[in-house]
Each structure stands twice: as structure tokens, then as C-alpha cells.
Amino acid sequence: MNDGAKMGSPGGAVNETGVEIRKRTTGKKQQYQLSVVVIGRNEGKRLPGLFSSLPAGNDIEWIYVDSYSTDDSVNTALECGAKVYRVEKDCVYGPGTGRYIGTKEASGCWVLYLDGDMILRQEFAAFIERLKSERNLPPATAGFVGRTCNRYIDQHGSIVSARDYVVLSQREMGPAEDWGRPVFYHGGAVLYLKEYVLMAGNWNPNVYQLEEIDLYSRVRALGGILRAVDLPMADHYTPDLSLGEKIKLNFLPRYRGKNLYGAGQVVAARFRAGSLLSFIRFYPYPFVVLSGLLLAPPLYMLQPGLALLLNLVIAAWIAVTKKSYYYLVYLGNLLQIFRGLGRYRPREPRYRRIAAPDK
């Protein structure tokens, strides 16, 4: 790959992977500068606000992938002007399913992934606009991510609290004018160069959880780099959960209708593909916790204090590099891994395009 982006045809700039970042036309299929892929299930009330926050234009397409909603999400997305695809009922697994389908159908060079309960912040929309004419991205740039602010809502739909920097901390981000800084993680809101996603094998449509780090570890294995810019990217409207509910979501195999063993499915998928080590490289935390627990018995036989010291050091390392309570998160990941190892069933999801009704 060449360093940075370079000039291509008169139609626009070309990045280092050879992908144009302006609208172009190849054959019969129109190519866009940006595809916005939105996934959702029963988010009909929030979709109008989301779509009204999105950038629009002849070089932008909106794609909504519906996970078999029972409300009016499909009609709402159609009315907002999105291309709508609906996943068949028995093929709905998790967020990766919709993003996989959306990526397959997207025609844009860049793909912005959002959930149906998010709102795009205009600061990041302006950043995307800047990419239209940019010709000097840092080498190996695979995508960008900004700040996600969680806006917690109660059972009546009212916002009761908010928290910024929920996915990445401020210290992990860099100034937008300098294209941010490389990071090793992202959440559901992310902007990718589609070519990197496809070269990495696309999102895994058959896992319930950890689909983000699964994809990004494969992108990193190709040499791609995600950069975090310290700009508001999305507001995420999410339920305000009690401590007990958070513990249940972390440790139970199933809660609130969700299967919570996707970590094991990811491990099984990567083991089958022969790329488990690259996943561990970019998501080492639960495996380090496991190592500490496995070493505890022999260390205890040698010197009881050594077993405790090792696991305290691991907990302190996680607290410094992430947050202190993440030790419990990674303990939950271990349970999810053990439960999900035998529950990975790879298959192509079935879906269909929903046409807008004639007026």
C-alpha cells in the first residue's frame, strides 16, 4: 500500500486501497461516497429522529436492515427514504447479522454503521463531509470512530441520565484535525472503508455478541487501522438498567430474550478459521483473566500469597488500561465463551428487500 491517499481519476480522490472516496459510476450499479447502514428491531419511534440526523445527497444512500420488527419500523424507514431489507425470522441472530447484510447491499466507498436507537451528531457529520475532498489520510486508515454518549431512558421513555465516552475513554482519542489516534476497539457506531470490511470477510452474521472486536481484529490482521477522533459521533438511547440487571446480562446465559453466549461463538468461529490467536491478540483481557485463574492452584501450592498477588496484578492492569469493573465483565466473557463454544452454526442469513408502497 502507498502512504496516504493519492489522486485518481477525475471523479475523485483514491485512498491507499485504491477506493475512490467520491461518487462514481461503474457499469450499471451506482457507486456512492457514503452508505449509512442502520440496523434495528422495533425502533419505529426513534427512526425518524435518526434519519433526520443523517447526511443526505446524491452521493449518499441510506440502508435500513430490520430484524423482523413487530412495530412499524419497516414502513417508517421506507417513508424516511431508506432502502429497506428485512431479515427472515429464523435468521435473526444479533447486530452482526444486519451489518453483514447492509455491507453486502451497500454501494458506498465509506460505510457508516449505526443502531436504530442512535442519533448521529452533527459534529461527526461535518467530519464525514471533510472526507469527501481529503487526499492525505494517514497510512493504512481503515475507518474512524468518535465519541458515543449514552442517554439512559426509563420505562416511560424519559432520559434520566447521560454519560459520555462510554465506548472509548478520552485518553484513547486524538484531535480530529490530526485524524485522531489509532485504537483497538469500537462500538456499534463506526465509519469504515467498505473495502477493508470485505477484505476482512465482512461482519460475522452468526454470532450474538463481540461482533465489533471480531471484525476489527480481522481488519487489524490485514494491517488496517481504526482512528478515534475526539468528536461527538452518536447519542445512544439505551435503557437505564439497575446493577442487578447489568449483572444478569453479564453472567446469565439468557436474559430478556437475548442469548448471551456470543463470545463463545466468536472463539469457535475464529478457531475454525485458524485465526484465534489474532483475536486474542486484540482482545486479550478475558484470556489473561483465565490464565490467572488457571495458574492460581499451582501457585497456591508453592506459596498461597502468589496466587492472590497474580490475580490482583491482573485486576489492577485491567483497572488501569480499562476500568476497574471490567474485571467482572471479562469474568462474564469467560462464562459466555464456555457456554457458546458448541453453539456456533455458520450459515448464510436469508433476507429480502422491502419495496416502498405505490402512492
Summary of the structure (lengths in Angstrom):
residues: 359
radius of gyration: 21.0
end to end distance: 49.1
largest distance: 78.3
contacts: 1172
relative contact order: 0.13
helix: 39%
strand: 26%
